[in-house]
Amino acid sequence: MVSFAYGGTTVYSLSNPSSETITPDDRQQEIEVIGGVVVQDFGHVAAGDKISWTLQFDSTAWTSIVTWWDARYMVTVTDAAGNAHTVRIVVKSYSYVPMFEKKAVQAVIELWYA
């Protein structure tokens, strides 16, 4: 179970993440091509890493998640291991869990560090 908190409201997922993907922020970019390739390399910036999770939420928790996502709030997320992170939530996709008739949602979310 994962908790999400903002402004005195705390909501919980119904599940632990069923999948986790970490996308590193490698700030290497091509800036000029003249007779070869020129690359500007800032290296790995850990603060820019994104974590993707697949979680299930009840409808009340889902309403809070969507509200915080729409408002771009920085939310405190505490993972199943008890580690707290201050992140922005980005909803990548979601669907209703059929057996719960719109009372539960399965979502893929990204956590963006600031």
Residue, then its C-alpha position, 0 to 999 in steps of 0.5 A: m500500500v502506498s500513501f499520498a498526502y497533500g494539505g492535510t488529506t492522505v489517501y491510500s492505494l488499494s495495492n502495492p505497485s504491480s510494476e515499477t519503472i525508473t526512467p533516469d534523467d540523462r541530460q545529454q543533448e545534441i546542440e550542433v551538427i557541423g562536420g560532425v556531432v557536438v554533444q552537450d553533456f550534463g550527466h545524470v541528474a537524479a532529481g529529474d528521474k521519473i518513477s512509473w507505478t501501476l496502482q489501484f485506488d478506490s473512487t475517493a482516493w482516485t478523486s484526490i489523485v486526479t485533483w492533485w495531478d490537475a493542480r500540479y501540486m507537490v505531494t508527499v508519497t510514502d512507498a511500501a518500504g516507508n520511504a517518503h518522497t515529495v513529487r509531482i503526480v502525472v497520470k499516464s493512463y487509467s481504467y476502471v476495474p470491471m468487477f467493482e463497477k466504477k468504484a475502483v480504478q487501476a492507473v499508471i502514474e509517474l512520480w516526478y521529482a522537483 
